[in-house]
Every structure is written in structure tokens, then in C-alpha cells.
Amino acid sequence: MLWWLKRGTDGFRMDVINLISKVPGLPDAEVIDPEAKYQKYGKLSVNGPRVHEFIQEMNNRVLSKFPEAITVGQTKLTHDPSQIIKYVQPERKELNMVFQFELNDLDAHPSNALIPVQYKLSDLKKVVKKWQEYMYENGGWNTLYHENHDLGRSITRMLGIKDPRDPLRARGAKLLSILQNTQGGTLYVHEGQELGMMNVPADWDIEEYKAVATQNFYREVLDKRIKETGNSKPDMSDVMAGINLKARDNGRTPVQWSSAPHGGFTSPNAIPWMRVNDDYPYWNAEVQLNDPDSVLSFWKRTISFRKANKVLTYGDFKLLSPEDEKIFAYTRNLNNLTALVIMNFSKEKTTYSDSIVGVTGTAKFLHGNVVSDAVPSLSLEEFEVSLEAWEGRVFIKDV
């Protein structure tokens, strides 16, 4: 670590940092599934007995000497904020922040992440509320991400967009940008997310998927079904549907830079390590760069808007209407500033009315993903807003 930091490295992303301490004696895991070759390691490795001792030593010997270096750990299999907070409270002298997985585990089956699970908007709200409030109240710090190299694309997973020509594709990508940019923490954007890249086409064959986890899962299910049915070519359409939605391969296709062969990712005569998504001729960075209405342009404006309004980064978080299955709304408050975020997570026009207890005055409409005759301001004491499908708006009261 010292070798890299002395050469100017900005910091470290620490993969599964919460697994580096094992239970003494290295005992075998409990047999939960007698049919499985390997068992879940669970409590034998996750947040082990000496993990914080090791990280504090790392901080003392290395990180404290480079206070400008950023550290972000990956803490899988942990949804308990009281465990996560130990890694990030400044006084403990460990890490700046960690990636917790609860948001992205919402649509994953406990037995295998490649088996999709349906969840409700209210479930998503509960997870966001939990982490936003806990970190704010306990001196921690959040990471804000919807995508990474191990996940399918957010507009497919979170909004169900599978048709690349869906007329609401760009608006949906912009809606998720509003959600991510209006929470407290540090923003992480996965390559291509700022373009609204989506999962691979549903008609791609299993051979197009390269991740070992994807291939292993497919082969295991295939072998099991062959044994059970005696059919050498059993129906695997359900497995492929899950892979098409959840496989990490979806987030690993080459970045679509242009309409050139291979999306401009490599030279025309070369073969990229993975096939470029079929929509690259019309959905790429070159097309979006000078289009003020593109997903890329919207991401730039939204990040600038976030930087200009510190309440969106450092304010508290108050969820509104937790059981509403169409509208995701919350306030952020910092000193005399109040931000109100209202997002329609449905594919139909929706009217939302509410009031904010203890807050008076008028908030101005300052940012949104739909060009419309939006109400320029509203009363925070009692308001009603009509939103188009997948429309999001941000209002701010500054006095």
C-alpha cells in the first residue's frame, strides 16, 4: 500500500474487506444443504473477530500517513448498520466509507443472486431510509451506487426496461440519476451508467456470457435437469431470463463510445473480450455528448446541481409516504435549507399530495427530468403535484 501511495495512487477500493478475519481454528462450515458440494461460510468469515484490529493497524501504519487518500471497502453479506458503522466512524480510524449491499440484494434470491426476486417500491424506500438515517445519526458516511461490475444495469433491474427502443428509456435513466444524486453520501457512477446503458438483449445465447459465476450456475441447473428429466436439452428459458436480468455480465459489456465497429471500444479488426451491446449504433457517448436532452447531459447537470446545493449531500433525510407504491418522496434538511424530492416510479401519470410537518414557506422547482409546464413553486405546508410517468422533480426552500 505504501508503495502505491508514494507513487501517487489516490486510494484503495478494498474487495470483501470484512472477510479478512476468520474464526480461529478454521472450523468447517455447518452443513445446511447436504446436496451441495460446498456450504455457506457465513459467521466463520463475515466481520470476523479481528477484522477491526487488522484495519486499524492498516490505518495506523499506512493510511494515517496519507490523509488525502480515499478508502472504500466492500462489505458483503452484512445488512446490519450497527456492524457497518464500525468500519466508517472517523474516531475509530479505519475506512472512509464502505459499499453495503442491501439495496442491490433486494432483487436477489438468498440461495443465488442469479435468481431474481420481485420487490415493491416500499421495500426500496425502507432500505434507503434505513441507511440514510442511520449513517446521518451515528456519524457514518454512505456510498451511493446503483451499478457496479457485479450487477446488471440499473434501468433494467430497477425499472424493468428491456426494449432498447423503449420511449421512456432515457427518462427512466434520468429518474434513477435524481434518486442517486439527492441522497447523502459519496456518489459512485459505473462506466456506461451515465449513458443509460442497459442489459444485454434477451436473445443472446449463454455462450455470450463470460463470468464464471454465470456459467457455473447455468451448467449446474442444466446438469440437474438432465438427470431429473432424462432430456439432454431441457427447457432453460427461466434460467436464461434470470441471467438476462441479474448476471454481472450485463454490467461488463464494453463501453459504447461511438457507432464505429465494436462501439469504438477497440479497433475494427480486433475482438473485444465481450460482445458489445447490440444497441451501440444509436446509443453511445458520441451521440449523447452534444445532445442537451441526452442521459449524459442530464447526469452532468444533475451532478452540478448536487454540488451547488450542499443540502443534497450533507442534509438529514425524512421519508414521506413510506407505503405509497408509486411515489418516492423525501426531504433533506441542512440548517435553513430544505430540499423536497418527488419521483414517480410508475409508468402512468400520477398526482401526489402531502404536507411536511414543521416546515413552512414555499419551495422552488429547480431540477427535473421532464420538460413541462411544471409549477415553479409549491407550499411545503400542503401541496399537490402531478407527475408524468417516471418523472422526478427537486424543489428547494432556501430561507
Secondary structure as UniProt FT lines:
FT   HELIX           2..6
FT   TURN            7..8
FT   STRAND          11..14
FT   TURN            15..16
FT   HELIX           17..19
FT   TURN            24..25
FT   TURN            34..35
FT   HELIX           42..44
FT   TURN            45..47
FT   TURN            49..50
FT   HELIX           51..61
FT   HELIX           63..65
FT   TURN            67..68
FT   STRAND          70..75
FT   TURN            76..77
FT   HELIX           81..88
FT   HELIX           90..92
FT   STRAND          97..100
FT   HELIX           102..105
FT   TURN            106..107
FT   STRAND          108..109
FT   TURN            110..111
FT   STRAND          112..116
FT   HELIX           121..137
FT   TURN            138..139
FT   STRAND          143..144
FT   TURN            149..150
FT   HELIX           154..157
FT   TURN            158..159
FT   TURN            164..165
FT   TURN            167..168
FT   HELIX           169..181
FT   STRAND          186..187
FT   TURN            191..192
FT   HELIX           193..195
FT   TURN            202..203
FT   HELIX           206..208
FT   HELIX           212..229
FT   HELIX           237..246
FT   HELIX           248..251
FT   HELIX           261..264
FT   TURN            268..269
FT   TURN            278..282
FT   HELIX           285..289
FT   TURN            292..293
FT   HELIX           295..308
FT   HELIX           311..314
FT   STRAND          316..320
FT   TURN            322..323
FT   STRAND          327..334
FT   TURN            335..336
FT   STRAND          337..344
FT   STRAND          350..354
FT   TURN            357..358
FT   STRAND          362..368
FT   STRAND          377..379
FT   STRAND          383..387
FT   TURN            389..390
FT   STRAND          392..397
//
